[in-house]
C-alpha cells in the first residue's frame, strides 16, 4: 500500500517512543502505520480481541510493542508509559457509539473520562513531552451558529457528547495547572477503509452495497455532517505533534474537518453511484435520531494557520478509496 504521509509532517516522531491508545480503531490503526513508516517506536494498548482487529492494523502490529490491558487500570497505563520510556502520547481510545452511550452512560463516562485522566496522570508523572487527546466536534453540542470554531463554548447535551466535552476540559487543565504539553483535537466525522463500526454511515452503506441490499438510513436523510478522510486526520495529528515539539499549541484545541457539510442521504447515494450499485438508500427515520445533532461542521482555520495543514482528499476520492479497501478486505465488515 502507498505511504500514508506525503506532506512534510511527522519529523518530531522520528526515533521517538510513541504510545497510541485506541490503536485498533480506524484512526488509531492508520496513525500506527504512519508512525512506523516515519521511524517511530510505537507502543499500543490492547484490551479486547475482536474478529478482524488485527486486519485493521494490516500487519503493522508486529512492529509495535503491545501492552495488554485496559485504560481503566491506572497502574497499567503508568507502567506502559514508564517502562517503554514514552515521550509522546496520542490518546484516541474511547467508547464512540452514540447509541451505546445513551443506553450505557456509566461505561461511556468511565472509558471516556476516567480513561482520559488515567492517561494524563501517567503523562504528568513521567513528564511526557507531547500529548494529544482526541475530543470531538460533538463536544460543541447543537448550535445555530456554524461552522464550529474553537472559541465556541462546549454545550454538549447527551452522554457521548458530554463525555468528550469533559475529557476535552480535563486535558487542557493539565497544561494550565501542571505545564504538561497537551493539545486537543476536535475532528469531524472520520471515514475510510478499516472502520469496523457498522453503526456509522459509511461502513454500513458499503456493507449493504457489497451484500447486494439497500443501505438503511436511520434518520430522514437530512442531517448534515462534515466528512474527513482518515489520511487527512493522520496528517493533522502529525502536524500537531510537530507543533507541540516546537513549543507551541499546548493547552489549545484544534478543529480538523473538510469544512463542507454534506447530507447523509447524499453521501449514501454517492457511495451507491461510485460502486455501480442500482440500490437506493432506504430512508426509515423521521427527523434526527435521538441523542444526535442535526447539523455539524467545523472551521479548521486555527490548525491551518498554525501548521499549514489542510485536507487534501476530497469526498469523492475518499469514498472511492474506501470502497476499494473494503472490496479488498470484505471480512472486515463482518457483524
N, C-alpha and C positions, 0 to 999 in steps of 0.2 A: 504494500500500500504506500501511497505518497506520504511524504513527511507532513505532519500536522502544522508545523510552524514554518512559514516562509517570510513573515515580517521580521524586522530586526528587534525582536523581544526575547527575553529569557537569559540574557547574559548573566544576570545575578544568580541563577540557579546552577551554573556550570560548576561541577565539583562539590556542590553543597549537599547537605543531608536534609531531605525534604520529607516531612510527614504529610500524607494525604488521608484525610478521613472521608468516608463516602466514596472510596476508590472503585467500588463495583457498580456505581451508578453511571448514567450517561456522561455527565461532565467529568466526574472523577476518573473514570477509565481513560477518557481522552486526554486528560491532563497528565496522568501517569505515563502514557505513551509519549507525550511531548517532552516530559521531563527526562525520560530515559534517552530520547533522541538528542537532547541537549547536554547529556553527560552528568545529570544529577544522580545522586544516590537516593533511591526512593524507598520510604517505609510506608506500609499501608496497614490499616486495621481491618480485620475480617471477623464479622460476627456470625452471620448465618451462611450456611451452604445452600445455595439455590440452584436449580437446574439452569444451565446457560450462563451463570455468573462468570465462570472462567472465560467463556467465549467473549463476553463483553470486553474483557481486558486483552483479547486477541493474542494470547500467548506472552504478554508482557509480564505476567505475574512472576515468571521465573527470574526476571531481572530485579524484582522488588524484595525487600525484607518484609515478611508477613508476620504481624503480631496478631495472635488470635485472642479476641476478647471484645468487650462492649464499652462504649463511651461512658456508660453509667458507672463503670468501675474506675473510680478516680485514681487509685494507686496504679492500676494497669496503664492508664493513659500517661501518668507521670513517668512510669518505668519506660514506656515506649519512647518518650521524648528524651529522657536522661540517658538510658543505655545506648541509644542509637545516635547520641550527640546531635540531635536535630537542631538546626539553626533556622529553618523555615517551615511554617505550618500552613497548610491550606485546608481549612475546616469546612467540608462540604456535607458531611453526614447529617441527615435529618429524616424525619418522617414527613414525606412530601405530599401525601394524598389528602386532598381536601375532605373527601367523604369520610375517610378513616378518622381524620381529626375531629370531625363533627360527631362521629359515633364514639370515639375513644379519646376525649381531650386529655385525660390524665397521662396516657402513654405518650401522646404527642408533646405535651409540655415537658415530660421527663426527658425525652430524646432531644428535643429542640432547644430547651432552655437549660436544664441541668447538664446535658451533654456538652453544651457550649461553654458553660463556666468551668466544667472539669478540664476542658482543653485549655482554656485561658489561664487557669490556675497552674497547670503544668508549664505553660509558656512563661508565666511570671516567675515561677520558682527556678526555672532553668535558664532564664534570661534569653529566651528565643529572640532572634534579631528581627524576624519578619513574620507576621501572622496576618492571614486574610480569612475573614469569616463570611460565609455566604448568608446574606439576608435574602430578600425577595422583593420584587415590585409590589407583591401583595401586602407587604408591611404598611404601605401607604393607606390602604383601605379605599373605599369608593370616594370619588372626587368629581365634582362638576368641572374643575379646572384641570385640563390635561394639555400636554403631557406632564407626567410627574417630574419634578425637579428635586434635587437633594435637599433644598431648603424647606420643602413642604413638611408639615407635621405628619407623624405616623398616626393614622386614625383607624387602625385595624379593628374589625368588629367580630370576627369569627375565630375559632380556636387556632387553625393553622396560621392565619394572618397574624394573630396576636402573638403566637409563639415566635414567629420570625421577627416581629417588631421588638419583643422583649430581648431576644438574643442580639439583635442589632444594637440596642441601647447598652446592654451589658458589655458587649465587645468594645464599644467606643469608650466606655468608662475606664477600661484598663489602660488606655492611653492617657486620659486626663488625670487619673488618680495615681497610676504606677509608672507612667512613662513608657509602657510597652508599645512597640511599633505595631499597631493594629489598623488595618483598613477593612471596610465592609463593602461587599458587593450587593447591589440590588439589580438582579438580572431579569430581563423579560422572559417570556416563555421559551424554553430551550427545546430544540428538536434536532434529530439526526440519527444516523444508524447506531444501534446499540441501546436504544431506550427500551427497556423491558416493562415499563409501566403502562399497561394496556388501558388504564383509566384516562390516559392523556389522548388528545385528539389525533395526533399524527401516527403513533404506532398502532392505535386501534383501527384507524382508517386504512392503513397499509395492510394490517392483518386481514381485514374484511376483503380488501381487493384481492389479496393472494389466495383467500379461501373461496372466492367467487360469490360473495354475498354483498349486500348493500351496507355501507357503513352507517351506523346509528348515530344520530346527533341528539344528545341528551337535552339540549336547550331548543329554542325556536330557531337557532342558527344565527341570531343577530349579535350575540356578544362579540366584542372586538378585542383582539389580543395583538401583542407585539411579539413577533416570532424571530428568534435569534438562533442561527445555526451554531452547533456545538464548536465548530472550528473557530468561529469568531469569539466565542466565550473563552476558549482556551487562551487565545491571544490577549484577551482582556485581562485574564489572571496573570499571565506572564508580564504584561506591561505594568501591572500594579506591583508585582514583586520587584521589578526594576525600580519603580518609583520609590518604594519603601527603602530599598537598598541605597538610594541616593539621599535618604534622609527627609523625604517629602511624603505627604499623604497620610501620615499617621493620625488617627482619630477622626478620619473623614469617611463618608460613604460615597460610593460611586455607582451611578446607574450604567447599565450597558444594555442596549437594545437596538433594533433596526430603526425605531422612530416612525415606523409606518404601520398603523393599525390595520388589521385585516379581520373581516368577519369569519367566524369559524366555519360557517357554511361554505363560504367562498374558498377557503383553504381545502376543505374536504372535496369540493368539486374539482379544484385544480389537481389534487392528487389523483382522482379518478381519470381525468383527462390525460395527465402525464403517463399514467400506467396503461393507457389504451383500453380502459375498462368502460363497458356500457352501463355499469351500475351507477345509480344516482343515490346520493345520501338520503337516508330515511329519517326525516325530522320527526321526532317523537315528543319533544319537550314543548312546554309552553312558557315563554319568558326565559328567565335565567335560573339555573338550578340553585336550590337553597344553599346558602353559605358561600356563593361565588359572587364575583364582581362583574358588572356588565361591560365596562369599558376600561381598558388598561393599556397605556403605552408610556415609554419613558424618554426623557431628554438625556442624551449621553454627552452633552457639551463639556461637562467638567472633566470626564475621563479623556475626551478628545484633546482638550486644551492642555491637560497635564502630561499626556503621554504620546499624543499623536494617533491613538487608536481610533479606528472607525470600522464598522462592519464591512466585510468585503464579499460575503456570499449572499447574493440575492435570493429571494424566496423560491423562485422557480428553479434556479440551480441547486439550492439546498434541498428541495424536495426531490429533485432528480437523483441527487447523491444518496438521499435517504432510501428511496425505492431500490436503487442499485445495491445498497448494503443489505437490505432485508431479503432481496432475491438471492443474494449470495449466502446468507445465513438465516434461512427461514425458521430453523429450530429455535432461534432466539425469541420468536413470537409465541412460543407455546404458552398456553394459560398456566 
